[in-house]
């Protein structure tokens, strides 16, 4: 059964040090994809912009700078308000977003209650799938036996 933790919020898209625009966004976390967070930005185009990255990146980025490459996150203050900056880079361009820290940390805490850190792999069913893949079948006996052991006995006898 899939559980979802979602939150609508308004983020600021920073256009320059003096100017930013409000962008409606949706944070989403799904238990069938327990390592990832999804952010959808509604920027007034035909289709929204979707980003997916590691939940751990957002958890850590709420407290200290983290991330490399396409997604970088760090906490800061703007006009005495706590915010989380999210820098996104893609072949289509770059974006710097300011997200309200209180809203994001409350949402992240909800995701951590639904799926505590370290329990994500249990939701993926990897242990069962791996066990099934590694369980020998009767036909595998041919492959598991040592074909050279009989040749060595014959060589030693003659």
C-alpha positions, -999 to 999 in steps of 0.1 A, spaced: 0 0 0 14 34 -10 13 62 14 19 98 4 30 129 23 22 160 3 23 197 9 14 227 -12 36 258 -6 48 289 -23 85 292 -31 104 322 -43 123 319 -76 152 342 -73 157 362 -105 183 386 -92 195 398 -58 167 424 -58 139 405 -75 121 372 -70 87 358 -81 64 335 -62 59 300 -76 33 275 -64 49 242 -56 40 208 -43 63 186 -22 55 149 -24 69 118 -7 57 83 -16 64 52 4 68 32 -28 98 54 -36 112 58 -1 146 73 -9 132 102 -30 114 135 -26 95 150 -55 89 187 -61 65 200 -87 67 236 -97 36 252 -114 53 280 -134 24 290 -156 35 269 -186 15 240 -202 31 214 -180 46 217 -145 83 212 -139 92 181 -118 123 175 -99 132 143 -79 162 139 -56 173 121 -24 152 127 7 185 126 27 197 156 7 167 177 19 170 164 54 207 174 56 202 206 36 178 220 63 208 221 87 240 226 66 251 231 30 250 199 10 247 185 -25 269 185 -56 260 189 -92 224 193 -102 209 198 -67 225 219 -39 207 228 -7 216 251 22 199 269 51 201 307 55 181 337 68 165 364 47 150 394 66 152 373 99 132 345 83 147 310 81 147 297 45 162 268 27 179 276 -6 176 251 -34 199 255 -64 188 234 -94 209 229 -125 198 212 -157 206 214 -195 176 237 -197 190 262 -172 196 270 -136 172 281 -108 177 293 -73 147 288 -50 140 301 -15 117 278 4 102 285 38 123 266 64 94 260 88 72 245 61 99 222 47 112 209 80 77 202 92 70 183 60 103 164 62 95 154 98 62 139 86 81 118 60 105 106 86 76 95 108 60 76 79 94 60 69 121 63 95 157 67 82 173 33 77 140 15 70 136 25 34 150 -7 19 124 -28 37 97 -10 17 113 -19 -16 111 -57 -11 148 -60 -22 156 -87 4 128 -110 -9 136 -103 -46 173 -109 -40 166 -141 -20 144 -153 -49 171 -146 -74 198 -164 -54 177 -195 -44 191 -225 -64 166 -243 -86 169 -281 -93 184 -274 -127 211 -253 -111 226 -285 -96 244 -290 -129 260 -256 -127 268 -258 -90 287 -291 -93 324 -291 -101 328 -305 -136 366 -309 -131 365 -332 -101 355 -362 -122 383 -355 -147 409 -354 -120 398 -388 -106 401 -403 -140 436 -388 -146 448 -401 -112 435 -437 -119 454 -441 -152 
